[in-house]
Amino acid sequence: MVKRFKAETRIDHPRFSAESTSLQCRNQGFSLIELLIVISVIGIIASIAIPNLVQSKAAANEAAANNPPL
């Protein structure tokens, strides 16, 4: 038999209470999942950016070697 909840069922968790504000909920800090997501995003961005920076530096060195200063 499926148990059905009435519309007036109350959730007594502080995150779902009407009185709590977003600042009160964020006082708990970051969860491990949030930190892992941020670290993985930074890693993805770095894996894209670092090869491009190395390639740009090599092109700049080649251009500097072909055009010596006056």
C-alpha positions in Angstrom: 0.0 0.0 0.0 1.3 3.4 -1.0 1.5 5.9 1.9 0.2 9.3 0.7 1.1 12.6 2.4 -1.4 15.3 3.0 -0.7 18.8 1.6 -0.2 20.2 5.1 2.7 17.8 5.8 5.4 19.8 7.4 9.1 19.3 6.8 11.0 20.3 10.0 14.4 20.6 8.4 16.0 24.0 8.9 16.8 24.3 5.2 13.2 24.0 4.3 11.7 26.2 7.0 10.2 29.5 5.9 12.0 31.4 8.6 15.5 30.5 7.6 17.4 32.8 5.3 20.0 31.9 2.8 22.8 33.3 5.0 21.8 31.0 7.9 21.9 28.0 5.5 25.4 28.9 4.2 26.9 29.2 7.7 27.5 25.4 7.5 30.3 25.9 4.9 31.0 24.1 1.7 30.3 20.4 1.2 32.9 18.0 -0.1 31.0 17.6 -3.4 31.0 21.4 -4.0 34.8 21.5 -3.3 35.5 18.6 -5.7 33.4 20.2 -8.4 35.3 23.5 -8.1 38.7 21.7 -8.2 37.7 19.7 -11.2 36.5 22.8 -13.1 39.8 24.5 -12.3 41.6 21.5 -13.6 39.7 21.4 -16.8 40.3 25.1 -17.4 44.0 24.7 -16.7 44.3 21.7 -19.0 42.8 23.9 -21.8 44.8 27.0 -21.0 48.3 25.7 -20.3 49.0 24.2 -23.8 47.7 27.4 -25.4 50.0 29.5 -23.3 53.0 27.2 -24.1 52.2 27.5 -27.8 51.9 31.3 -27.6 55.2 31.6 -25.8 56.9 29.4 -28.5 55.4 31.6 -31.2 56.6 34.7 -29.5 60.1 33.4 -29.1 60.2 32.4 -32.8 59.0 35.9 -33.8 61.6 37.5 -31.5 64.3 35.4 -33.1 63.3 36.3 -36.6 63.1 40.0 -35.8 66.1 41.0 -33.7 65.9 44.3 -31.8 67.5 47.4 -33.5 
